[in-house]
Amino acid sequence: MANIESIKQKILQLDAGSFQNLCDSYLYKIGYPNIVSLGGEAGTRKTTPGTPDTYFITPNGKYIFVEYTTQKANLFAKIKDDLEKCLDTSKTSISHDKISEIIYCHTSSNLAPSQDNEVKVICENVGIKLIIIGINKLAEDIYLFHHNLSRDFLGISISTDQIQTCDDFVNRYNSNRMAAPINTKFLFREKELNDICDAYLKVDVVILSGAAGTGKTRLALHYVKNHPDANNEKIYCIHSNALPIYEDLKLFIDSPGNYFLFIDDANQLSGLQHIIRYVTMKPEGYNVKILITVRDYALQKVIHDVREITSYEIININVFTDDEIKKLLETSLGILNQDYHERIIRIAEGNARIAILAGKVACDSNRLDSINDVSQLYEDYYGASLEDNQLFVNNNMCITAGIVAFLEAIHLEHIDAFVPILQDKGLNRDDFIENIYKLHELEIVDICNDKAVRFSEQCLSNYLLKYVFYDKKLLSLSKMIKACFQSYRERTISSINTLLNIFRNKPLFNFVEKEIKILWDELSTEESPFFFEFVKVFFRINPTETLLILQNQIELEEGVICEWLDIDTEKGKNYQNVTNDIIKILGGFADMADLPTACDLFFQYYLKRPDLYMDFYHTANQCFGINKDSIRYGFCT
């Protein structure tokens, strides 16, 4: 990663136009709006003659002039000459009383204190403030506060770009031309906002959990920007780029103080516990609050990481009601037609992201029959753009995109798990990486630090996941699951959930079920060491086989004898973690047709392993609705 000296070296290599572009963006970042650049040719790195090079207009109507130079020799004379031109009303047609400030940016370190004072006096004598920004100040501010300037203008990375300001987070989210914007009008979630406020009176970590498209990220951003202490905190938004985050944390949270951290899709983040530990550092002067979003199916993984360190509150975010989707369409897209409302509400099923996409497709085509189901919606919205990029005519590019979509994010140095998948398709490691860079050029994927690859637009990723594995079957889903299950378990589960829950397509559901059963039989026949781990995840696909496997394990397990008085029931008051795999799986049958059989096995196992009373108690109470007295009665009998 970059340091201040390497940033200085890169700045010194800039031509005059590039240096001016960098400084224009830097000044905008530090609070100078309404930039008008006279000394640069728009859309190029060329400079043009003009005085001043750039100017700003303040809210009170006064001007701020800006001059830039990359000249190193005779800098003092150059500054004096440029200032004289700025103060020459015959050249600028602006009187001195209308100029509040002149900013001078340069790339030298050779301006003596006496020279600095002399040029400042020149401006002070006519009532104008002079600010000189040299290479040292510019490099230091870029290193400490404006990492994206280093990336965009200097081509070097200071961090992994996983920690950003709110504005940078929103701008990056919205930069993808195919994404549904995140800075839409905030609607409907007033109760949840109050719930978040109440939760922070009790804990420092709050988790927002809900299905895709329920507005978790939008809600979190609204709270982050508007909560009562926002002006007294350093606020950062954190998202995964499939890279370690520890060094970034040391860079951003570098000294005691008040911090508010928003972690989006926390289950995807490597090193979540590194972040959570900051809430335990109050004695060292770190006052940190954390707001987390996570999809409902990944909630338990996040809870597991958080509860080992601190207490937390969970706020469940429900899907939007039909009336809310209707109002969203009216306010965001101006759709007032009742027939369109009804069709989009039916397709979206409470998912605001899908509702917005459906609304855009309907507006573009001006035809109601253009929006029939989610699969067609994704095809209509993304298909044309991807055809324009000629992605669909290159199967190898599609395969590469499909793998990234399946794994959500990939580190290019750690792709061994799926290299056999590539080889089956006639591709090697170099081919895959070359295709990644082509996808990056087409703005389909993002590459961070030349190492980590991810889709910036979740819906596009969902579409390509379905296109590659189901529509065109360019890759075998069962082989992909087998290759990635051990190394990328959470991401594998996430992709299967996406196929089953986003598209809600019966033929697609049957296809996924068939692929999982194919792999189930294969792992069972092979007596694979991770077969039972696979069963734990996918038992709902094959419930009868699962119950037979559990029955066999229960019969083989040796029984335990213990006295009721030996059981510590007091710890059940705050008991949250079931550790026994058999009990966990049986609890998952609570809403399934095989529940009676699962309950029978549950009590058989209970009589055999009374030492696991707290696991049984928690599961029976939470999953089966069986109270404590019934469990104790079963123990005593």
C-alpha positions in Angstrom: 0.0 0.0 0.0 1.0 3.6 -0.5 2.6 5.9 2.1 3.0 9.7 2.1 6.4 9.6 0.2 5.0 7.5 -2.6 2.1 9.8 -2.9 4.5 12.8 -3.3 6.4 10.9 -5.9 3.3 10.3 -7.9 2.2 13.9 -7.6 5.6 15.0 -9.0 5.0 12.8 -12.0 1.8 14.5 -13.0 1.6 16.9 -15.9 0.1 20.3 -15.4 -3.4 19.4 -16.5 -3.6 16.3 -14.3 -2.3 18.2 -11.3 -5.0 20.8 -11.8 -7.7 18.1 -12.1 -6.4 16.5 -8.9 -6.4 19.8 -7.0 -9.9 20.7 -8.3 -11.2 17.4 -6.8 -9.2 17.9 -3.6 -10.7 21.4 -3.1 -14.1 20.1 -3.7 -13.6 17.4 -1.1 -12.5 19.9 1.6 -15.5 22.1 1.1 -15.2 24.4 -2.0 -18.3 23.9 -4.1 -19.4 25.3 -7.5 -16.0 24.8 -9.2 -15.4 26.7 -12.5 -12.1 25.6 -14.1 -10.7 28.2 -16.6 -7.2 26.9 -16.9 -8.1 23.4 -18.0 -9.7 22.1 -21.1 -12.9 20.1 -20.1 -12.6 16.4 -20.4 -8.9 16.5 -21.0 -5.6 16.9 -19.2 -4.7 19.9 -21.2 -4.2 23.4 -19.6 -5.4 26.6 -21.3 -4.3 30.2 -20.6 -6.5 31.9 -18.1 -6.6 33.9 -14.9 -7.4 32.5 -12.5 -7.0 28.8 -13.3 -10.1 27.9 -11.3 -12.6 29.9 -9.3 -15.4 29.3 -6.8 -18.4 31.4 -5.9 -19.3 31.5 -2.2 -22.9 31.6 -0.9 -22.5 35.4 -0.2 -21.6 36.0 -3.8 -17.8 36.5 -3.4 -15.1 34.8 -5.4 -12.3 32.5 -4.5 -9.5 32.4 -7.1 -7.3 29.3 -7.4 -3.9 29.1 -9.2 -1.9 25.9 -9.9 1.7 25.3 -10.9 4.0 22.3 -11.3 7.0 24.6 -11.8 9.8 23.9 -9.3 12.5 26.4 -10.3 11.9 30.0 -9.4 8.7 29.1 -7.6 8.7 32.4 -5.6 8.8 34.5 -8.7 6.1 32.3 -10.3 3.7 32.8 -7.4 4.2 36.5 -7.3 3.6 36.8 -11.0 0.4 34.7 -10.8 -0.9 36.7 -7.8 -0.3 40.0 -9.6 -2.4 38.7 -12.5 -5.2 37.6 -10.1 -5.2 41.0 -8.5 -5.1 42.9 -11.9 -8.8 43.9 -12.3 -8.1 44.6 -16.0 -7.5 40.9 -16.5 -10.2 39.5 -14.3 -12.8 42.2 -14.3 -13.4 41.4 -10.6 -12.7 44.1 -8.0 -10.7 43.2 -4.9 -13.7 43.7 -2.6 -15.4 40.8 -4.4 -12.5 38.4 -3.9 -12.5 36.8 -0.4 -9.6 34.3 -0.9 -6.9 33.1 -3.3 -5.7 29.5 -3.1 -2.3 28.6 -4.6 -1.4 24.9 -5.1 2.1 23.9 -6.1 4.4 20.8 -6.1 7.5 22.3 -4.5 9.0 22.1 -1.0 11.3 25.1 -1.5 9.2 28.1 -0.5 11.1 29.8 2.4 9.1 31.2 5.4 10.1 34.8 4.4 8.8 34.2 0.9 5.6 32.7 2.2 5.0 35.7 4.4 5.8 38.2 1.6 3.2 36.8 -0.9 0.6 36.6 1.9 1.2 40.3 2.7 0.6 41.2 -0.9 -2.9 39.8 -0.7 -3.5 41.1 2.9 -2.8 44.6 1.7 -5.9 44.5 -0.5 -8.0 42.6 2.0 -7.7 39.1 0.5 -6.7 36.0 2.3 -4.0 33.8 0.7 -3.8 30.0 1.3 -0.8 28.2 0.0 -1.1 24.4 -0.4 2.2 22.7 -1.2 3.0 19.1 -2.0 3.5 18.2 1.6 0.0 19.4 2.8 -1.6 17.9 -0.3 0.0 14.5 0.1 -0.7 14.3 3.8 -4.4 15.1 3.4 -4.7 12.6 0.6 -3.1 9.9 2.7 -5.1 10.7 5.8 -8.5 11.7 4.5 -9.0 11.3 0.7 -7.9 7.8 -0.4 -10.1 7.8 -3.5 -8.1 10.7 -4.9 -4.9 8.6 -4.6 -6.7 5.8 -6.4 -8.4 7.9 -9.2 -5.6 10.4 -9.9 -2.4 8.8 -8.9 -3.1 5.1 -9.5 -2.1 3.9 -6.1 -4.1 2.4 -3.3 -3.8 3.6 0.3 -6.4 1.2 1.6 -8.4 -1.7 0.3 -11.3 0.7 -0.3 -13.6 -1.2 2.1 -13.9 1.8 4.5 -15.4 4.9 3.1 -17.2 8.1 4.0 -21.0 8.1 3.6 -20.7 10.3 0.5 -18.1 8.1 -1.1 -20.1 5.0 -0.2 -23.3 6.4 -1.9 -21.3 7.7 -4.9 -19.7 4.3 -5.5 -23.1 2.5 -5.1 -24.7 4.8 -7.6 -21.8 4.9 -10.1 -23.0 1.7 -11.7 -25.2 2.7 -14.5 -27.4 -0.4 -14.1 -27.9 -0.1 -10.3 -31.0 1.0 -8.6 -30.0 4.2 -6.8 -29.5 4.2 -3.1 -30.1 7.9 -2.4 -33.8 7.9 -3.1 -36.3 9.7 -0.9 -36.5 8.0 2.5 -40.0 6.5 3.1 -41.9 4.3 5.5 -39.3 3.2 8.1 -40.0 5.7 10.9 -40.9 2.9 13.4 -37.6 1.1 12.6 -35.7 4.4 13.1 -37.2 4.8 16.5 -36.3 1.1 17.2 -32.7 1.8 16.3 -32.6 4.8 18.6 -34.0 2.8 21.5 -31.6 0.0 20.9 -28.6 2.2 21.2 -29.7 3.2 24.7 -29.0 -0.4 25.7 -26.1 -1.6 23.4 -23.4 -0.4 21.1 -24.1 -2.9 18.3 -27.4 -3.0 16.4 -28.2 -5.5 13.6 -30.7 -4.9 10.9 -31.9 -8.2 9.5 -34.3 -8.8 6.6 -34.8 -10.3 3.2 -33.2 -8.8 0.1 -34.8 -5.6 -1.1 -36.4 -4.5 2.2 -34.4 -1.3 2.3 -31.9 -2.2 5.1 -29.0 -0.3 3.5 -31.2 2.8 2.8 -32.5 2.7 6.4 -29.0 2.4 7.8 -27.7 5.3 5.7 -30.6 7.5 6.8 -29.9 6.8 10.4 -26.2 7.2 10.1 -26.6 10.7 8.5 -29.4 12.0 10.8 -28.9 10.5 14.2 -28.4 13.0 17.1 -24.6 12.5 17.5 -23.7 12.5 13.8 -21.9 15.8 14.0 -19.7 14.7 16.8 -18.5 11.4 15.4 -16.2 10.1 12.6 -18.6 8.2 10.5 -17.5 5.4 8.1 -19.3 2.9 5.9 -17.8 -0.5 5.5 -18.4 -3.1 2.8 -16.5 -6.2 1.7 -14.1 -6.3 -1.2 -13.0 -9.9 -0.3 -9.7 -8.5 1.2 -8.4 -8.4 4.8 -9.6 -5.3 6.6 -7.3 -5.2 9.6 -4.8 -2.7 8.2 -7.6 -0.4 7.0 -9.0 -0.3 10.5 -5.6 0.8 11.9 -5.5 3.6 9.3 -9.0 4.9 9.8 -9.6 4.3 13.5 -6.1 5.5 14.4 -6.7 7.4 17.7 -9.2 7.6 20.6 -12.5 9.4 19.8 -16.1 9.0 18.8 -16.8 6.7 15.9 -19.9 5.4 14.1 -19.4 2.4 11.8 -22.0 1.2 9.4 -21.2 -2.3 8.1 -23.3 -3.3 5.0 -23.8 -7.0 4.3 -21.7 -7.9 7.3 -21.8 -11.7 6.6 -19.6 -11.1 3.5 -16.9 -9.3 5.4 -13.6 -10.9 6.3 -12.6 -9.9 9.8 -15.9 -8.8 11.2 -14.7 -9.5 14.7 -11.8 -7.1 14.3 -14.4 -4.3 13.9 -16.7 -5.5 16.7 -13.8 -5.5 19.2 -13.6 -1.7 19.0 -16.8 -1.4 21.2 -14.9 -3.0 24.0 -12.2 -0.3 24.0 -14.0 2.4 25.9 -11.2 2.4 28.7 -8.7 3.4 26.0 -10.9 6.3 24.9 -12.6 4.7 21.9 -16.4 5.3 21.9 -17.6 3.2 19.0 -21.2 2.4 17.9 -21.8 -0.1 15.1 -24.8 -0.6 12.8 -24.9 -3.8 10.8 -27.1 -5.0 7.9 -27.4 -8.6 7.0 -29.8 -10.7 5.0 -32.0 -12.9 7.1 -30.6 -16.2 6.0 -27.1 -15.1 7.0 -28.1 -13.7 10.4 -26.8 -16.6 12.5 -23.3 -16.3 11.2 -23.2 -12.6 12.1 -24.7 -13.3 15.5 -22.0 -15.9 16.1 -19.2 -13.4 15.4 -20.8 -10.6 17.5 -22.0 -12.4 20.6 -18.5 -13.7 21.4 -17.4 -10.1 22.0 -20.4 -8.0 23.1 -24.1 -7.7 23.5 -26.3 -6.6 20.6 -29.9 -5.9 19.5 -31.6 -7.2 16.4 -34.2 -5.2 14.5 -36.1 -7.2 11.9 -36.9 -5.3 8.7 -40.1 -6.6 7.1 -40.9 -6.6 3.4 -42.8 -3.5 2.2 -46.6 -3.6 2.1 -48.5 -3.2 -1.1 -49.5 0.3 -0.3 -45.8 1.2 0.4 -44.7 -0.3 -2.9 -47.4 1.8 -4.6 -46.3 5.0 -3.0 -42.6 4.1 -3.8 -43.5 3.8 -7.5 -45.4 7.1 -7.4 -42.8 9.2 -5.6 -39.6 7.6 -7.2 -40.7 7.0 -10.7 -44.0 9.0 -11.1 -46.0 5.8 -12.0 -49.7 6.5 -11.3 -51.4 3.9 -13.4 -53.4 1.5 -11.3 -52.8 -1.5 -13.6 -49.1 -0.9 -13.5 -49.2 -0.7 -9.7 -51.0 -4.1 -9.4 -48.7 -5.9 -11.8 -45.5 -4.5 -10.2 -46.8 -5.2 -6.6 -47.5 -8.8 -7.7 -44.0 -9.3 -9.1 -42.1 -7.5 -6.4 -43.7 -9.3 -3.4 -42.5 -6.6 -1.0 -39.0 -6.2 -2.5 -38.4 -2.5 -3.2 -35.4 -3.2 -5.4 -37.4 -5.4 -7.8 -40.3 -2.9 -7.7 -37.9 -0.1 -8.9 -36.5 -2.3 -11.6 -40.0 -3.3 -12.8 -41.0 0.4 -12.8 -38.0 1.4 -14.9 -38.7 -1.4 -17.4 -42.4 -0.4 -17.6 -41.5 3.3 -18.1 -38.9 2.5 -20.8 -41.2 0.3 -22.8 -44.5 2.0 -21.9 -46.2 -1.5 -22.1 -47.8 -3.4 -19.3 -47.0 -6.8 -20.9 -43.3 -6.0 -20.5 -43.4 -6.9 -16.8 -44.8 -10.4 -16.2 -42.4 -12.1 -13.7 -39.1 -11.5 -12.0 -37.1 -13.6 -14.5 -38.4 -11.7 -17.5 -37.9 -8.4 -15.6 -34.2 -9.1 -15.1 -33.9 -10.2 -18.7 -35.5 -7.0 -20.0 -33.5 -4.7 -17.7 -30.1 -6.2 -18.0 -30.2 -8.2 -21.2 -30.0 -5.3 -23.7 -27.0 -3.8 -21.9 -25.1 -7.0 -21.8 -25.9 -7.7 -25.5 -24.5 -4.3 -26.3 -21.3 -5.3 -24.5 -21.3 -8.5 -26.5 -21.0 -10.5 -23.3 -23.5 -13.1 -24.4 -21.6 -14.1 -27.5 -18.5 -15.1 -25.5 -19.2 -18.2 -23.4 -15.9 -18.0 -21.6 -16.6 -14.4 -20.5 -20.1 -15.6 -19.3 -18.5 -18.5 -17.3 -16.1 -16.1 -15.7 -18.9 -13.7 -14.7 -20.9 -16.6 -13.5 -18.2 -17.8 -11.1 -17.8 -14.2 -9.7 -21.6 -14.0 -9.3 -21.7 -17.4 -7.5 -18.9 -16.4 -5.0 -20.0 -12.8 -4.7 -16.4 -11.7 -4.3 -13.1 -13.3 -5.3 -9.5 -12.8 -4.4 -7.4 -13.4 -7.5 -4.6 -15.0 -5.6 -7.0 -17.6 -4.0 -8.8 -19.3 -6.8 -7.5 -22.8 -6.5 -10.9 -24.2 -5.3 -12.5 -23.7 -8.7 -9.6 -24.1 -11.1 -10.8 -27.7 -11.9 -14.1 -26.1 -13.0 -12.2 -23.8 -15.3 -10.2 -26.7 -16.7 -13.3 -28.6 -17.5 -14.3 -25.7 -19.8 -10.9 -25.4 -21.4 -9.8 -22.4 -19.4 -6.8 -21.9 -17.2 -5.9 -19.5 -14.4 -4.5 -16.9 -16.8 -7.6 -17.0 -19.1 -9.8 -16.4 -16.1 -7.8 -13.4 -14.9 -7.7 -12.0 -18.4 -11.5 -12.3 -18.6 -11.9 -10.6 -15.3 -10.0 -7.5 -16.6 -12.2 -7.5 -19.7 -15.3 -7.6 -17.5 -13.8 -4.7 -15.5 -13.3 -2.7 -18.7 -17.0 -3.3 -19.6 -17.9 -2.0 -16.1 -19.5 -5.4 -15.2 -17.2 -6.1 -12.2 -15.0 -4.0 -10.0 -11.4 -4.8 -9.3 -9.9 -3.5 -6.0 -6.2 -3.3 -5.5 -5.6 -5.5 -8.5 -6.6 -8.5 -6.3 -10.3 -8.5 -5.3 -13.2 -8.8 -7.7 -16.8 -8.2 -7.0 -20.0 -7.1 -8.7 -20.9 -3.5 -7.7 -24.5 -4.1 -8.6 -26.2 -7.0 -6.7 -29.2 -7.4 -9.1 -26.8 -7.7 -12.1 -24.9 -10.4 -10.2 -28.2 -12.2 -9.5 -29.2 -12.1 -13.1 -25.8 -13.5 -14.4 -25.9 -16.2 -11.7 -29.3 -17.4 -13.0 -28.2 -16.9 -16.7 -25.0 -19.0 -16.4 -26.1 -21.8 -14.2 -29.8 -22.2 -15.1 -30.7 -20.5 -18.4 -27.7 -21.5 -20.4 -26.3 -24.2 -18.1 -22.8 -23.1 -19.0 -21.6 -24.4 -15.7 -22.8 -27.4 -13.6 -24.4 -26.1 -10.4 -23.7 -29.3 -8.5 -20.0 -29.3 -9.5 -19.7 -25.7 -8.5 -21.3 -26.3 -5.1 -18.9 -29.3 -4.6 -15.9 -27.3 -5.6 -16.7 -24.3 -3.4 -18.6 -25.7 -0.4 -15.6 -26.2 1.9 -13.7 -23.0 1.0 -16.6 -20.7 0.4 -19.5 -22.2 2.4 -21.3 -19.0 3.3 -21.1 -17.6 -0.2 -22.3 -20.9 -1.7 -25.3 -20.9 0.7 -26.0 -17.3 -0.3 -26.0 -18.0 -4.0 -28.4 -21.0 -3.6 -30.7 -18.8 -1.5 -30.6 -16.1 -4.3 -31.7 -18.7 -6.9 -34.5 -20.0 -4.7 -35.8 -16.8 -3.1 -35.2 -14.0 -5.6 -36.7 -15.5 -8.8 -39.4 -17.7 -7.1 -39.6 -19.8 -10.2 -40.9 -23.3 -9.9 -38.9 -24.8 -12.7 -35.8 -23.1 -11.3 -36.6 -24.4 -7.8 -36.9 -28.0 -9.2 -33.6 -27.5 -11.1 -31.7 -26.4 -7.9 -33.3 -29.2 -5.9 -32.2 -31.8 -8.5 -28.6 -30.5 -8.6 -28.4 -30.6 -4.8 -29.8 -34.2 -4.7 -27.2 -35.2 -7.4 -24.4 -33.9 -5.2 -26.1 -35.4 -2.1 -26.0 -38.9 -3.6 -22.4 -38.4 -4.9 -21.1 -37.3 -1.5 -22.9 -40.1 0.3 -21.5 -42.7 -2.1 -18.0 -41.3 -1.7 -18.4 -41.2 2.0 -17.1 -37.7 1.8 -15.7 -36.3 5.1 -17.9 -33.2 4.6 -21.1 -35.0 3.7 -22.7 -34.4 7.1 -21.8 -30.7 6.9 -23.5 -30.6 3.5 -26.6 -32.3 5.1 -26.7 -29.7 7.9 -27.0 -26.9 5.2 -29.3 -28.6 2.7 -31.5 -30.9 4.8 -34.7 -29.1 3.7 -34.1 -30.3 0.2 -34.0 -34.0 1.3 -35.9 -34.2 4.6 -36.7 -37.9 4.6 -33.1 -38.9 3.9 -32.0 -36.5 6.6 -34.2 -38.0 9.2 -32.9 -41.5 8.4 -29.3 -40.2 8.8 -30.1 -38.6 12.1 -31.9 -41.7 13.3 -28.9 -43.8 12.5 -26.6 -41.4 14.3 -28.9 -41.3 17.4 -28.9 -45.1 17.5 -25.1 -45.3 17.3 -24.5 -42.6 19.9 -23.7 -43.8 23.4 -26.3 -42.8 26.1 -25.5 -40.6 29.1 -26.9 -40.9 32.6 -27.2 -37.9 34.8 -29.4 -36.5 37.7 -31.8 -33.7 37.2 -30.1 -31.8 40.1 -26.9 -31.9 38.1 -28.4 -29.8 35.3 -27.7 -26.0 35.5 -31.1 -24.5 34.3 -30.2 -21.0 35.3 -27.9 -20.4 32.4 -31.0 -21.0 30.2 -32.1 -17.4 30.9 -29.6 -16.0 28.4 -29.0 -19.1 26.4 -28.7 -18.4 22.7 -26.4 -20.9 21.1 -27.4 -24.5 20.3 -24.1 -26.4 19.9 -25.3 -30.0 19.1 -25.7 -30.5 15.3 -28.4 -33.2 15.6 -30.6 -30.9 17.7 -30.0 -28.0 15.4 -31.2 -29.9 12.4 -34.2 -31.4 14.1 -35.2 -27.8 15.2 -35.1 -26.9 11.5 -38.1 -29.2 10.8 -40.5 -26.9 12.8 -42.3 -25.7 9.7 -42.0 -28.8 7.6 -44.4 -31.7 6.8 -42.0 -34.1 8.5 -42.3 -32.3 11.9 -44.0 -35.3 13.7 -41.2 -37.6 12.8 -38.6 -35.0 13.7 -40.4 -34.5 17.1 -40.2 -38.3 17.8 -36.5 -38.3 17.1 -36.1 -35.2 19.2 -37.5 -36.9 22.3 -35.7 -40.2 21.6 -32.5 -38.2 21.5 -33.4 -36.3 24.6 -33.9 -39.4 26.6 -30.5 -40.6 25.5 -28.6 -37.4 26.1 -30.1 -35.5 29.0 -26.8 -33.8 29.6 -27.7 -31.6 26.5 -30.8 -30.3 28.4 -30.1 -26.6 27.6 -29.8 -27.4 23.8 -33.1 -29.4 24.0 -34.8 -26.7 26.1 -33.9 -23.8 23.8 -34.8 -25.7 20.6 -38.1 -27.1 22.0 -39.1 -23.6 23.2 -38.1 -21.6 20.1 -38.8 -24.1 17.3 -41.5 -26.4 18.6 -43.3 -24.2 21.1 -42.8 -26.8 23.9 -42.5 -25.2 27.3 -39.9 -25.9 30.0 -42.2 -27.9 32.2 -42.9 -30.4 29.4 -39.2 -30.8 28.8 -38.5 -31.4 32.5 -41.4 -33.9 32.7 -39.8 -35.8 29.8 -36.5 -35.8 31.6 -38.0 -37.1 34.9 -40.0 -39.8 33.2 
